[in-house]
Amino acid sequence: MAEFVDGFEALAKIGPCCCIFGSARVRPGNRYYDLAVDIGKRLAEEGFGIISGGGPGIMEASNKGAQLGDGKSVGLNIELPFEQFSNSYIDKEHSMNFDYFFVRKVMFVKYSQAFIMMPGGFGTMDEFFEVLTLTQTGKMLQVPLILVGNEFWSGLLQWVKEVMMDKENNISPKDFELVKLADTADEVAKHVLDFYSQHALQPNF
C-alpha cells in the first residue's frame, strides 16, 4: 500500500508521458539502444515525458533520450537480484524504487499516454500483453501501442494473426489493429502524434 501511495503522489502531476519498455541487457552501440535514445529524444521534443523501468539497457537509453530532448525523465526501478540498477539519466525528483512488480506496472499503465515496446525478454512480453489486454477489454482507454523493430516482432505478430486470430478465432481483427509497427524514431513519433491529432490527451484510467 505504501508503494501505491508513494507512486501516486510522485506521478500525479507528471503530465503527458510515453512509456518505453525493452531489454535491460543491451549496451551503448547496440542498434536498439541507439534507437531508443533517438525515440526518447524525439518524443521529448514533442512535449512528452519519458517513463522507463529505470534500469540499464533500453531503459537507460530512453531516459538518456528524454534528457537530450529536454523532457521529463522518469525511472520506475524494481529491486532485483541481478541486472537492475537505477541509471544515471533519470531526473532525481522522478526516480522511484519498487519491491513489487504489480505496483510498478500500475504506475506504468496509469501515467502513460503511449507505450513503445522495444525488443526485450520475458518482462517486455509481460508488459506488452498486459497493456494490450487492458486495452482490448476496455479497462483502460485506447492509447498508441507501438512495437519497434519489424525484424524482432514480425514472427510473433505472424503467429498471433495466423494462429490466434485466423485459425483459432481467439481474438478479432479489431484486436489485432490495436498494435502499430515502427522502425525509426520519426515513425514512432508520427504514430503518437497522429493518434493525438484525433484524441484528447487525458489520463487513460
NUPAKOL-196137 format. One record per atom (N, C-alpha, C): residue in three letters; chain; x, y, z. Coordinates in steps of 0.05 Angstrom, whole numbers, always signed. Example, Ala and Ser with C-alpha at 12.3 -4.5 7.8 and 13.67 -1.06 7.14 Angstrom:
NUPAKOL-196137
{"Ala"; "A"; {+264; -114; +156}}
{"Ala"; "A"; {+246; -90; +156}}
{"Ala"; "A"; {+264; -66; +156}}
{"Ser"; "A"; {+257; -45; +142}}
{"Ser"; "A"; {+273; -21; +143}}
{"Ser"; "A"; {+258; +1; +157}}
//
This chain:
NUPAKOL-196137
{"Met"; "A"; {+16; -24; +0}}
{"Met"; "A"; {+0; +0; +0}}
{"Met"; "A"; {+17; +25; +0}}
{"Ala"; "A"; {+39; +24; +15}}
{"Ala"; "A"; {+57; +48; +16}}
{"Ala"; "A"; {+69; +53; -12}}
{"Glu"; "A"; {+75; +32; -27}}
{"Glu"; "A"; {+86; +37; -54}}
{"Glu"; "A"; {+65; +49; -72}}
{"Phe"; "A"; {+40; +42; -70}}
{"Phe"; "A"; {+19; +54; -85}}
{"Phe"; "A"; {+17; +84; -78}}
{"Val"; "A"; {+16; +90; -53}}
{"Val"; "A"; {+13; +118; -44}}
{"Val"; "A"; {+36; +135; -54}}
{"Asp"; "A"; {+61; +125; -50}}
{"Asp"; "A"; {+85; +140; -58}}
{"Asp"; "A"; {+84; +144; -89}}
{"Gly"; "A"; {+77; +124; -103}}
{"Gly"; "A"; {+76; +126; -133}}
{"Gly"; "A"; {+55; +146; -142}}
{"Phe"; "A"; {+31; +145; -131}}
{"Phe"; "A"; {+10; +164; -138}}
{"Phe"; "A"; {+18; +193; -132}}
{"Glu"; "A"; {+31; +197; -109}}
{"Glu"; "A"; {+39; +224; -101}}
{"Glu"; "A"; {+61; +234; -119}}
{"Ala"; "A"; {+79; +217; -127}}
{"Ala"; "A"; {+102; +226; -144}}
{"Ala"; "A"; {+94; +231; -173}}
{"Leu"; "A"; {+74; +217; -183}}
{"Leu"; "A"; {+68; +218; -211}}
{"Leu"; "A"; {+42; +233; -218}}
{"Ala"; "A"; {+27; +241; -198}}
{"Ala"; "A"; {+0; +252; -203}}
{"Ala"; "A"; {+0; +276; -221}}
{"Lys"; "A"; {+22; +292; -221}}
{"Lys"; "A"; {+23; +316; -237}}
{"Lys"; "A"; {+46; +315; -257}}
{"Ile"; "A"; {+52; +291; -266}}
{"Ile"; "A"; {+75; +288; -284}}
{"Ile"; "A"; {+71; +299; -312}}
{"Gly"; "A"; {+46; +300; -321}}
{"Gly"; "A"; {+40; +310; -348}}
{"Gly"; "A"; {+41; +288; -368}}
{"Pro"; "A"; {+36; +293; -394}}
{"Pro"; "A"; {+35; +272; -414}}
{"Pro"; "A"; {+62; +258; -417}}
{"Cys"; "A"; {+61; +232; -416}}
{"Cys"; "A"; {+86; +216; -418}}
{"Cys"; "A"; {+82; +192; -437}}
{"Cys"; "A"; {+104; +184; -448}}
{"Cys"; "A"; {+105; +159; -463}}
{"Cys"; "A"; {+123; +139; -448}}
{"Cys"; "A"; {+114; +115; -447}}
{"Cys"; "A"; {+129; +94; -433}}
{"Cys"; "A"; {+145; +78; -454}}
{"Ile"; "A"; {+170; +73; -448}}
{"Ile"; "A"; {+187; +57; -466}}
{"Ile"; "A"; {+196; +32; -451}}
{"Phe"; "A"; {+188; +9; -461}}
{"Phe"; "A"; {+196; -17; -450}}
{"Phe"; "A"; {+218; -29; -467}}
{"Gly"; "A"; {+235; -47; -456}}
{"Gly"; "A"; {+254; -61; -471}}
{"Gly"; "A"; {+275; -74; -454}}
{"Ser"; "A"; {+293; -88; -466}}
{"Ser"; "A"; {+313; -105; -452}}
{"Ser"; "A"; {+332; -88; -435}}
{"Ala"; "A"; {+339; -100; -412}}
{"Ala"; "A"; {+360; -88; -395}}
{"Ala"; "A"; {+388; -96; -404}}
{"Arg"; "A"; {+390; -114; -423}}
{"Arg"; "A"; {+416; -126; -429}}
{"Arg"; "A"; {+431; -113; -452}}
{"Val"; "A"; {+418; -96; -468}}
{"Val"; "A"; {+432; -83; -490}}
{"Val"; "A"; {+450; -61; -479}}
{"Arg"; "A"; {+471; -55; -494}}
{"Arg"; "A"; {+490; -35; -486}}
{"Arg"; "A"; {+494; -13; -507}}
{"Pro"; "A"; {+506; +10; -499}}
{"Pro"; "A"; {+511; +30; -519}}
{"Pro"; "A"; {+526; +19; -543}}
{"Gly"; "A"; {+517; +27; -567}}
{"Gly"; "A"; {+528; +16; -592}}
{"Gly"; "A"; {+510; -4; -604}}
{"Asn"; "A"; {+494; -17; -588}}
{"Asn"; "A"; {+474; -35; -599}}
{"Asn"; "A"; {+453; -18; -614}}
{"Arg"; "A"; {+444; -28; -637}}
{"Arg"; "A"; {+426; -12; -654}}
{"Arg"; "A"; {+400; -5; -639}}
{"Tyr"; "A"; {+390; -23; -623}}
{"Tyr"; "A"; {+365; -17; -609}}
{"Tyr"; "A"; {+370; +3; -585}}
{"Tyr"; "A"; {+393; +2; -573}}
{"Tyr"; "A"; {+400; +22; -553}}
{"Tyr"; "A"; {+400; +49; -565}}
{"Asp"; "A"; {+414; +52; -588}}
{"Asp"; "A"; {+416; +78; -601}}
{"Asp"; "A"; {+389; +87; -611}}
{"Leu"; "A"; {+373; +68; -621}}
{"Leu"; "A"; {+346; +76; -630}}
{"Leu"; "A"; {+328; +85; -607}}
{"Ala"; "A"; {+331; +72; -584}}
{"Ala"; "A"; {+316; +81; -560}}
{"Ala"; "A"; {+323; +109; -551}}
{"Val"; "A"; {+349; +116; -554}}
{"Val"; "A"; {+358; +144; -548}}
{"Val"; "A"; {+343; +163; -567}}
{"Asp"; "A"; {+344; +156; -593}}
{"Asp"; "A"; {+331; +173; -612}}
{"Asp"; "A"; {+301; +176; -607}}
{"Ile"; "A"; {+288; +154; -600}}
{"Ile"; "A"; {+259; +155; -595}}
{"Ile"; "A"; {+253; +172; -571}}
{"Gly"; "A"; {+268; +168; -549}}
{"Gly"; "A"; {+264; +184; -526}}
{"Gly"; "A"; {+268; +214; -531}}
{"Lys"; "A"; {+288; +220; -546}}
{"Lys"; "A"; {+294; +248; -552}}
{"Lys"; "A"; {+272; +260; -570}}
{"Arg"; "A"; {+264; +245; -590}}
{"Arg"; "A"; {+244; +255; -609}}
{"Arg"; "A"; {+217; +260; -595}}
{"Leu"; "A"; {+209; +242; -577}}
{"Leu"; "A"; {+183; +245; -563}}
{"Leu"; "A"; {+185; +268; -543}}
{"Ala"; "A"; {+208; +271; -530}}
{"Ala"; "A"; {+212; +293; -511}}
{"Ala"; "A"; {+210; +320; -525}}
{"Glu"; "A"; {+221; +321; -549}}
{"Glu"; "A"; {+219; +346; -565}}
{"Glu"; "A"; {+191; +353; -573}}
{"Glu"; "A"; {+173; +333; -573}}
{"Glu"; "A"; {+145; +337; -579}}
{"Glu"; "A"; {+129; +343; -554}}
{"Gly"; "A"; {+142; +345; -531}}
{"Gly"; "A"; {+129; +353; -506}}
{"Gly"; "A"; {+121; +330; -488}}
{"Phe"; "A"; {+130; +305; -494}}
{"Phe"; "A"; {+124; +283; -477}}
{"Phe"; "A"; {+146; +277; -457}}
{"Gly"; "A"; {+140; +271; -432}}
{"Gly"; "A"; {+159; +260; -414}}
{"Gly"; "A"; {+163; +230; -422}}
{"Ile"; "A"; {+185; +219; -412}}
{"Ile"; "A"; {+191; +191; -418}}
{"Ile"; "A"; {+192; +176; -391}}
{"Ile"; "A"; {+176; +154; -390}}
{"Ile"; "A"; {+177; +136; -367}}
{"Ile"; "A"; {+190; +110; -375}}
{"Ser"; "A"; {+210; +101; -360}}
{"Ser"; "A"; {+223; +75; -365}}
{"Ser"; "A"; {+223; +59; -339}}
{"Gly"; "A"; {+233; +35; -342}}
{"Gly"; "A"; {+235; +18; -319}}
{"Gly"; "A"; {+258; +25; -300}}
{"Gly"; "A"; {+273; +46; -308}}
{"Gly"; "A"; {+293; +57; -290}}
{"Gly"; "A"; {+320; +44; -290}}
{"Gly"; "A"; {+323; +21; -304}}
{"Gly"; "A"; {+348; +6; -303}}
{"Gly"; "A"; {+366; +11; -326}}
{"Pro"; "A"; {+384; -8; -333}}
{"Pro"; "A"; {+402; -5; -355}}
{"Pro"; "A"; {+389; -12; -382}}
{"Gly"; "A"; {+406; -14; -402}}
{"Gly"; "A"; {+396; -23; -429}}
{"Gly"; "A"; {+378; -3; -442}}
{"Ile"; "A"; {+355; -13; -452}}
{"Ile"; "A"; {+336; +4; -466}}
{"Ile"; "A"; {+325; +25; -447}}
{"Met"; "A"; {+322; +18; -422}}
{"Met"; "A"; {+312; +37; -402}}
{"Met"; "A"; {+331; +61; -399}}
{"Glu"; "A"; {+356; +55; -396}}
{"Glu"; "A"; {+376; +76; -395}}
{"Glu"; "A"; {+376; +93; -420}}
{"Ala"; "A"; {+374; +80; -443}}
{"Ala"; "A"; {+375; +94; -469}}
{"Ala"; "A"; {+351; +113; -471}}
{"Ser"; "A"; {+328; +104; -464}}
{"Ser"; "A"; {+304; +121; -466}}
{"Ser"; "A"; {+305; +145; -447}}
{"Asn"; "A"; {+315; +141; -423}}
{"Asn"; "A"; {+319; +163; -404}}
{"Asn"; "A"; {+340; +183; -415}}
{"Lys"; "A"; {+361; +172; -426}}
{"Lys"; "A"; {+381; +189; -438}}
{"Lys"; "A"; {+369; +207; -460}}
{"Gly"; "A"; {+353; +195; -477}}
{"Gly"; "A"; {+340; +210; -499}}
{"Gly"; "A"; {+322; +231; -488}}
{"Ala"; "A"; {+308; +225; -466}}
{"Ala"; "A"; {+290; +245; -454}}
{"Ala"; "A"; {+306; +269; -445}}
{"Gln"; "A"; {+329; +265; -432}}
{"Gln"; "A"; {+345; +288; -423}}
{"Gln"; "A"; {+356; +303; -447}}
{"Leu"; "A"; {+364; +289; -468}}
{"Leu"; "A"; {+375; +303; -491}}
{"Leu"; "A"; {+353; +320; -505}}
{"Gly"; "A"; {+328; +311; -502}}
{"Gly"; "A"; {+306; +326; -514}}
{"Gly"; "A"; {+294; +346; -495}}
{"Asp"; "A"; {+307; +350; -471}}
{"Asp"; "A"; {+297; +369; -451}}
{"Asp"; "A"; {+269; +362; -441}}
{"Gly"; "A"; {+264; +336; -439}}
{"Gly"; "A"; {+238; +327; -428}}
{"Gly"; "A"; {+241; +315; -401}}
{"Lys"; "A"; {+219; +310; -387}}
{"Lys"; "A"; {+219; +297; -362}}
{"Lys"; "A"; {+229; +268; -365}}
{"Ser"; "A"; {+246; +259; -347}}
{"Ser"; "A"; {+258; +232; -349}}
{"Ser"; "A"; {+251; +217; -324}}
{"Val"; "A"; {+233; +198; -326}}
{"Val"; "A"; {+222; +184; -303}}
{"Val"; "A"; {+232; +155; -303}}
{"Gly"; "A"; {+241; +145; -280}}
{"Gly"; "A"; {+250; +118; -277}}
{"Gly"; "A"; {+236; +103; -255}}
{"Leu"; "A"; {+223; +81; -261}}
{"Leu"; "A"; {+209; +65; -241}}
{"Leu"; "A"; {+224; +39; -237}}
{"Asn"; "A"; {+243; +40; -220}}
{"Asn"; "A"; {+262; +17; -216}}
{"Asn"; "A"; {+250; -5; -200}}
{"Ile"; "A"; {+259; -29; -204}}
{"Ile"; "A"; {+250; -53; -189}}
{"Ile"; "A"; {+274; -66; -175}}
{"Glu"; "A"; {+271; -73; -150}}
{"Glu"; "A"; {+292; -87; -136}}
{"Glu"; "A"; {+295; -116; -146}}
{"Leu"; "A"; {+317; -123; -158}}
{"Leu"; "A"; {+322; -150; -169}}
{"Leu"; "A"; {+349; -159; -160}}
{"Pro"; "A"; {+353; -186; -159}}
{"Pro"; "A"; {+379; -196; -151}}
{"Pro"; "A"; {+400; -195; -173}}
{"Phe"; "A"; {+392; -187; -198}}
{"Phe"; "A"; {+411; -186; -220}}
{"Phe"; "A"; {+401; -164; -239}}
{"Glu"; "A"; {+419; -154; -255}}
{"Glu"; "A"; {+414; -136; -278}}
{"Glu"; "A"; {+405; -108; -270}}
{"Gln"; "A"; {+387; -105; -250}}
{"Gln"; "A"; {+374; -80; -247}}
{"Gln"; "A"; {+388; -61; -228}}
{"Phe"; "A"; {+393; -37; -237}}
{"Phe"; "A"; {+402; -15; -220}}
{"Phe"; "A"; {+393; +11; -234}}
{"Ser"; "A"; {+389; +32; -218}}
{"Ser"; "A"; {+379; +57; -229}}
{"Ser"; "A"; {+400; +69; -248}}
{"Asn"; "A"; {+391; +77; -271}}
{"Asn"; "A"; {+410; +90; -290}}
{"Asn"; "A"; {+414; +120; -283}}
{"Ser"; "A"; {+434; +132; -294}}
{"Ser"; "A"; {+442; +159; -286}}
{"Ser"; "A"; {+428; +181; -302}}
{"Tyr"; "A"; {+409; +173; -319}}
{"Tyr"; "A"; {+395; +193; -336}}
{"Tyr"; "A"; {+367; +199; -326}}
{"Ile"; "A"; {+360; +190; -302}}
{"Ile"; "A"; {+334; +196; -291}}
{"Ile"; "A"; {+335; +222; -275}}
{"Asp"; "A"; {+315; +239; -278}}
{"Asp"; "A"; {+313; +262; -261}}
{"Asp"; "A"; {+312; +254; -232}}
{"Lys"; "A"; {+327; +267; -215}}
{"Lys"; "A"; {+328; +259; -187}}
{"Lys"; "A"; {+300; +259; -174}}
{"Glu"; "A"; {+284; +278; -181}}
{"Glu"; "A"; {+257; +280; -169}}
{"Glu"; "A"; {+237; +260; -181}}
{"His"; "A"; {+246; +246; -203}}
{"His"; "A"; {+228; +227; -216}}
{"His"; "A"; {+239; +199; -216}}
{"Ser"; "A"; {+256; +193; -196}}
{"Ser"; "A"; {+267; +166; -193}}
{"Ser"; "A"; {+253; +152; -170}}
{"Met"; "A"; {+243; +128; -175}}
{"Met"; "A"; {+228; +113; -155}}
{"Met"; "A"; {+238; +84; -154}}
{"Asn"; "A"; {+236; +72; -131}}
{"Asn"; "A"; {+244; +43; -129}}
{"Asn"; "A"; {+219; +28; -118}}
{"Phe"; "A"; {+215; +4; -130}}
{"Phe"; "A"; {+193; -13; -123}}
{"Phe"; "A"; {+203; -41; -115}}
{"Asp"; "A"; {+189; -53; -96}}
{"Asp"; "A"; {+194; -81; -89}}
{"Asp"; "A"; {+175; -99; -105}}
{"Tyr"; "A"; {+152; -89; -113}}
{"Tyr"; "A"; {+132; -106; -125}}
{"Tyr"; "A"; {+127; -100; -154}}
{"Phe"; "A"; {+128; -120; -171}}
{"Phe"; "A"; {+124; -116; -199}}
{"Phe"; "A"; {+96; -105; -205}}
{"Phe"; "A"; {+76; -116; -191}}
{"Phe"; "A"; {+48; -108; -197}}
{"Phe"; "A"; {+43; -79; -191}}
{"Val"; "A"; {+55; -68; -169}}
{"Val"; "A"; {+52; -40; -163}}
{"Val"; "A"; {+65; -23; -184}}
{"Arg"; "A"; {+89; -30; -191}}
{"Arg"; "A"; {+105; -16; -212}}
{"Arg"; "A"; {+90; -16; -238}}
{"Lys"; "A"; {+77; -38; -245}}
{"Lys"; "A"; {+63; -40; -270}}
{"Lys"; "A"; {+39; -21; -271}}
{"Val"; "A"; {+25; -18; -248}}
{"Val"; "A"; {+3; +0; -246}}
{"Val"; "A"; {+13; +29; -252}}
{"Met"; "A"; {+36; +36; -242}}
{"Met"; "A"; {+47; +63; -247}}
{"Met"; "A"; {+53; +67; -276}}
{"Phe"; "A"; {+65; +48; -289}}
{"Phe"; "A"; {+69; +50; -318}}
{"Phe"; "A"; {+43; +55; -333}}
{"Val"; "A"; {+24; +39; -328}}
{"Val"; "A"; {-1; +39; -343}}
{"Val"; "A"; {-18; +64; -337}}
{"Lys"; "A"; {-19; +71; -312}}
{"Lys"; "A"; {-36; +94; -304}}
{"Lys"; "A"; {-26; +121; -314}}
{"Tyr"; "A"; {+0; +124; -316}}
{"Tyr"; "A"; {+11; +151; -322}}
{"Tyr"; "A"; {+23; +153; -350}}
{"Ser"; "A"; {+18; +135; -368}}
{"Ser"; "A"; {+30; +137; -395}}
{"Ser"; "A"; {+8; +140; -415}}
{"Gln"; "A"; {+13; +158; -435}}
{"Gln"; "A"; {-6; +163; -456}}
{"Gln"; "A"; {+2; +148; -482}}
{"Ala"; "A"; {+24; +134; -482}}
{"Ala"; "A"; {+32; +117; -504}}
{"Ala"; "A"; {+52; +97; -494}}
{"Phe"; "A"; {+53; +74; -507}}
{"Phe"; "A"; {+71; +53; -499}}
{"Phe"; "A"; {+88; +44; -523}}
{"Ile"; "A"; {+114; +46; -520}}
{"Ile"; "A"; {+133; +39; -542}}
{"Ile"; "A"; {+148; +14; -532}}
{"Met"; "A"; {+144; -7; -547}}
{"Met"; "A"; {+156; -33; -539}}
{"Met"; "A"; {+180; -38; -557}}
{"Met"; "A"; {+204; -36; -545}}
{"Met"; "A"; {+229; -43; -558}}
{"Met"; "A"; {+234; -73; -554}}
{"Pro"; "A"; {+252; -85; -570}}
{"Pro"; "A"; {+259; -113; -566}}
{"Pro"; "A"; {+268; -119; -537}}
{"Gly"; "A"; {+259; -141; -526}}
{"Gly"; "A"; {+265; -148; -499}}
{"Gly"; "A"; {+259; -177; -493}}
{"Gly"; "A"; {+259; -184; -468}}
{"Gly"; "A"; {+255; -212; -460}}
{"Gly"; "A"; {+228; -216; -448}}
{"Phe"; "A"; {+226; -235; -428}}
{"Phe"; "A"; {+201; -242; -416}}
{"Phe"; "A"; {+187; -218; -404}}
{"Gly"; "A"; {+202; -201; -390}}
{"Gly"; "A"; {+190; -178; -377}}
{"Gly"; "A"; {+176; -159; -397}}
{"Thr"; "A"; {+190; -155; -420}}
{"Thr"; "A"; {+178; -138; -441}}
{"Thr"; "A"; {+153; -150; -452}}
{"Met"; "A"; {+153; -177; -456}}
{"Met"; "A"; {+129; -191; -466}}
{"Met"; "A"; {+107; -188; -446}}
{"Asp"; "A"; {+113; -191; -421}}
{"Asp"; "A"; {+92; -189; -400}}
{"Asp"; "A"; {+80; -161; -401}}
{"Glu"; "A"; {+96; -140; -403}}
{"Glu"; "A"; {+86; -113; -403}}
{"Glu"; "A"; {+70; -108; -429}}
{"Phe"; "A"; {+79; -118; -451}}
{"Phe"; "A"; {+65; -114; -476}}
{"Phe"; "A"; {+37; -126; -475}}
{"Phe"; "A"; {+35; -152; -467}}
{"Phe"; "A"; {+9; -165; -467}}
{"Phe"; "A"; {-9; -155; -444}}
{"Glu"; "A"; {+3; -145; -423}}
{"Glu"; "A"; {-14; -132; -402}}
{"Glu"; "A"; {-28; -108; -413}}
{"Val"; "A"; {-13; -90; -426}}
{"Val"; "A"; {-25; -66; -437}}
{"Val"; "A"; {-45; -72; -458}}
{"Leu"; "A"; {-38; -92; -475}}
{"Leu"; "A"; {-56; -99; -497}}
{"Leu"; "A"; {-82; -111; -486}}
{"Thr"; "A"; {-80; -127; -465}}
{"Thr"; "A"; {-104; -139; -453}}
{"Thr"; "A"; {-122; -117; -440}}
{"Leu"; "A"; {-109; -98; -425}}
{"Leu"; "A"; {-125; -77; -413}}
{"Leu"; "A"; {-139; -60; -434}}
{"Thr"; "A"; {-126; -55; -457}}
{"Thr"; "A"; {-139; -40; -478}}
{"Thr"; "A"; {-161; -56; -491}}
{"Gln"; "A"; {-156; -81; -497}}
{"Gln"; "A"; {-176; -98; -511}}
{"Gln"; "A"; {-201; -101; -494}}
{"Thr"; "A"; {-198; -103; -468}}
{"Thr"; "A"; {-221; -108; -450}}
{"Thr"; "A"; {-234; -82; -441}}
{"Gly"; "A"; {-224; -59; -449}}
{"Gly"; "A"; {-236; -34; -442}}
{"Gly"; "A"; {-230; -25; -414}}
{"Lys"; "A"; {-210; -37; -401}}
{"Lys"; "A"; {-203; -29; -374}}
{"Lys"; "A"; {-186; -4; -373}}
{"Met"; "A"; {-175; +4; -396}}
{"Met"; "A"; {-162; +30; -399}}
{"Met"; "A"; {-169; +40; -427}}
{"Leu"; "A"; {-167; +66; -430}}
{"Leu"; "A"; {-172; +78; -456}}
{"Leu"; "A"; {-152; +69; -477}}
{"Gln"; "A"; {-160; +68; -502}}
{"Gln"; "A"; {-140; +62; -522}}
{"Gln"; "A"; {-120; +84; -525}}
{"Val"; "A"; {-95; +76; -525}}
{"Val"; "A"; {-72; +94; -530}}
{"Val"; "A"; {-54; +81; -550}}
{"Pro"; "A"; {-35; +96; -561}}
{"Pro"; "A"; {-17; +84; -580}}
{"Pro"; "A"; {+0; +62; -567}}
{"Leu"; "A"; {+1; +39; -580}}
{"Leu"; "A"; {+17; +16; -572}}
{"Leu"; "A"; {+34; +9; -596}}
{"Ile"; "A"; {+60; +15; -594}}
{"Ile"; "A"; {+77; +14; -618}}
{"Ile"; "A"; {+100; -6; -613}}
{"Leu"; "A"; {+102; -25; -631}}
{"Leu"; "A"; {+124; -45; -630}}
{"Leu"; "A"; {+146; -35; -648}}
{"Val"; "A"; {+170; -32; -637}}
{"Val"; "A"; {+193; -22; -652}}
{"Val"; "A"; {+211; -44; -661}}
{"Gly"; "A"; {+215; -47; -687}}
{"Gly"; "A"; {+233; -67; -697}}
{"Gly"; "A"; {+218; -89; -712}}
{"Asn"; "A"; {+212; -85; -737}}
{"Asn"; "A"; {+198; -106; -752}}
{"Asn"; "A"; {+211; -133; -751}}
{"Glu"; "A"; {+238; -132; -753}}
{"Glu"; "A"; {+253; -158; -753}}
{"Glu"; "A"; {+248; -173; -727}}
{"Phe"; "A"; {+247; -159; -704}}
{"Phe"; "A"; {+243; -172; -679}}
{"Phe"; "A"; {+215; -182; -675}}
{"Trp"; "A"; {+195; -166; -682}}
{"Trp"; "A"; {+167; -171; -675}}
{"Trp"; "A"; {+151; -186; -696}}
{"Ser"; "A"; {+161; -187; -721}}
{"Ser"; "A"; {+144; -198; -743}}
{"Ser"; "A"; {+137; -227; -739}}
{"Gly"; "A"; {+155; -243; -728}}
{"Gly"; "A"; {+148; -272; -723}}
{"Gly"; "A"; {+125; -275; -703}}
{"Leu"; "A"; {+126; -260; -682}}
{"Leu"; "A"; {+105; -261; -662}}
{"Leu"; "A"; {+79; -252; -673}}
{"Leu"; "A"; {+79; -229; -688}}
{"Leu"; "A"; {+54; -219; -699}}
{"Leu"; "A"; {+43; -238; -720}}
{"Gln"; "A"; {+60; -251; -735}}
{"Gln"; "A"; {+50; -270; -755}}
{"Gln"; "A"; {+36; -293; -741}}
{"Trp"; "A"; {+47; -303; -719}}
{"Trp"; "A"; {+34; -324; -704}}
{"Trp"; "A"; {+8; -315; -692}}
{"Val"; "A"; {+7; -291; -681}}
{"Val"; "A"; {-18; -280; -670}}
{"Val"; "A"; {-39; -279; -691}}
{"Lys"; "A"; {-32; -270; -715}}
{"Lys"; "A"; {-52; -267; -736}}
{"Lys"; "A"; {-60; -294; -747}}
{"Glu"; "A"; {-41; -311; -754}}
{"Glu"; "A"; {-47; -336; -768}}
{"Glu"; "A"; {-59; -357; -749}}
{"Val"; "A"; {-50; -359; -724}}
{"Val"; "A"; {-59; -379; -706}}
{"Val"; "A"; {-80; -369; -686}}
{"Met"; "A"; {-73; -348; -671}}
{"Met"; "A"; {-91; -338; -651}}
{"Met"; "A"; {-117; -327; -663}}
{"Met"; "A"; {-114; -312; -685}}
{"Met"; "A"; {-137; -299; -697}}
{"Met"; "A"; {-150; -316; -719}}
{"Asp"; "A"; {-135; -322; -740}}
{"Asp"; "A"; {-148; -336; -763}}
{"Asp"; "A"; {-155; -365; -758}}
{"Lys"; "A"; {-137; -380; -746}}
{"Lys"; "A"; {-142; -408; -742}}
{"Lys"; "A"; {-160; -414; -718}}
{"Glu"; "A"; {-153; -402; -695}}
{"Glu"; "A"; {-167; -409; -670}}
{"Glu"; "A"; {-190; -390; -663}}
{"Asn"; "A"; {-190; -367; -676}}
{"Asn"; "A"; {-211; -347; -671}}
{"Asn"; "A"; {-212; -338; -642}}
{"Asn"; "A"; {-189; -335; -630}}
{"Asn"; "A"; {-187; -327; -602}}
{"Asn"; "A"; {-186; -296; -599}}
{"Ile"; "A"; {-180; -282; -620}}
{"Ile"; "A"; {-182; -253; -620}}
{"Ile"; "A"; {-195; -244; -646}}
{"Ser"; "A"; {-203; -219; -647}}
{"Ser"; "A"; {-216; -209; -672}}
{"Ser"; "A"; {-197; -191; -687}}
{"Pro"; "A"; {-202; -186; -713}}
{"Pro"; "A"; {-186; -168; -728}}
{"Pro"; "A"; {-183; -140; -715}}
{"Lys"; "A"; {-205; -131; -701}}
{"Lys"; "A"; {-204; -106; -688}}
{"Lys"; "A"; {-183; -106; -666}}
{"Asp"; "A"; {-180; -128; -652}}
{"Asp"; "A"; {-159; -130; -631}}
{"Asp"; "A"; {-131; -128; -643}}
{"Phe"; "A"; {-127; -140; -666}}
{"Phe"; "A"; {-101; -140; -679}}
{"Phe"; "A"; {-93; -112; -688}}
{"Glu"; "A"; {-113; -96; -693}}
{"Glu"; "A"; {-108; -68; -703}}
{"Glu"; "A"; {-100; -49; -680}}
{"Leu"; "A"; {-100; -59; -655}}
{"Leu"; "A"; {-92; -42; -633}}
{"Leu"; "A"; {-62; -37; -633}}
{"Val"; "A"; {-47; -52; -648}}
{"Val"; "A"; {-17; -51; -648}}
{"Val"; "A"; {-7; -38; -674}}
{"Lys"; "A"; {+13; -21; -671}}
{"Lys"; "A"; {+26; -9; -694}}
{"Lys"; "A"; {+55; -18; -694}}
{"Leu"; "A"; {+68; -17; -718}}
{"Leu"; "A"; {+96; -24; -721}}
{"Leu"; "A"; {+112; +0; -730}}
{"Ala"; "A"; {+137; +2; -721}}
{"Ala"; "A"; {+154; +24; -730}}
{"Ala"; "A"; {+183; +14; -729}}
{"Asp"; "A"; {+200; +27; -746}}
{"Asp"; "A"; {+228; +21; -746}}
{"Asp"; "A"; {+246; +45; -740}}
{"Thr"; "A"; {+234; +69; -739}}
{"Thr"; "A"; {+250; +93; -735}}
{"Thr"; "A"; {+237; +111; -714}}
{"Ala"; "A"; {+252; +129; -703}}
{"Ala"; "A"; {+241; +148; -684}}
{"Ala"; "A"; {+220; +166; -696}}
{"Asp"; "A"; {+223; +174; -721}}
{"Asp"; "A"; {+203; +190; -735}}
{"Asp"; "A"; {+177; +175; -738}}
{"Glu"; "A"; {+179; +149; -745}}
{"Glu"; "A"; {+154; +133; -747}}
{"Glu"; "A"; {+140; +131; -721}}
{"Val"; "A"; {+155; +126; -699}}
{"Val"; "A"; {+142; +125; -673}}
{"Val"; "A"; {+128; +151; -666}}
{"Ala"; "A"; {+142; +174; -670}}
{"Ala"; "A"; {+130; +200; -664}}
{"Ala"; "A"; {+106; +205; -681}}
{"Lys"; "A"; {+106; +196; -706}}
{"Lys"; "A"; {+83; +200; -724}}
{"Lys"; "A"; {+59; +185; -714}}
{"His"; "A"; {+63; +160; -706}}
{"His"; "A"; {+41; +144; -695}}
{"His"; "A"; {+28; +158; -671}}
{"Val"; "A"; {+45; +168; -653}}
{"Val"; "A"; {+35; +181; -628}}
{"Val"; "A"; {+21; +207; -636}}
{"Leu"; "A"; {+33; +224; -652}}
{"Leu"; "A"; {+22; +250; -659}}
{"Leu"; "A"; {-4; +247; -676}}
{"Asp"; "A"; {-4; +227; -694}}
{"Asp"; "A"; {-28; +222; -710}}
{"Asp"; "A"; {-52; +214; -691}}
{"Phe"; "A"; {-46; +197; -672}}
{"Phe"; "A"; {-67; +189; -653}}
{"Phe"; "A"; {-78; +212; -638}}
{"Tyr"; "A"; {-60; +229; -628}}
{"Tyr"; "A"; {-69; +252; -611}}
{"Tyr"; "A"; {-78; +276; -628}}
{"Ser"; "A"; {-77; +274; -654}}
{"Ser"; "A"; {-90; +294; -670}}
{"Ser"; "A"; {-120; +288; -672}}
{"Gln"; "A"; {-128; +264; -664}}
{"Gln"; "A"; {-156; +256; -665}}
{"Gln"; "A"; {-168; +250; -637}}
{"His"; "A"; {-150; +248; -617}}
{"His"; "A"; {-159; +242; -590}}
{"His"; "A"; {-147; +262; -570}}
{"Ala"; "A"; {-162; +268; -549}}
{"Ala"; "A"; {-152; +287; -529}}
{"Ala"; "A"; {-132; +273; -511}}
{"Leu"; "A"; {-111; +288; -504}}
{"Leu"; "A"; {-92; +278; -484}}
{"Leu"; "A"; {-106; +278; -457}}
{"Gln"; "A"; {-108; +255; -444}}
{"Gln"; "A"; {-122; +253; -419}}
{"Gln"; "A"; {-112; +229; -404}}
{"Pro"; "A"; {-117; +227; -378}}
{"Pro"; "A"; {-110; +203; -363}}
{"Pro"; "A"; {-123; +179; -376}}
{"Asn"; "A"; {-109; +157; -378}}
{"Asn"; "A"; {-120; +133; -391}}
{"Asn"; "A"; {-135; +115; -373}}
{"Phe"; "A"; {-138; +122; -347}}
{"Phe"; "A"; {-153; +106; -328}}
{"Phe"; "A"; {-176; +123; -317}}
//
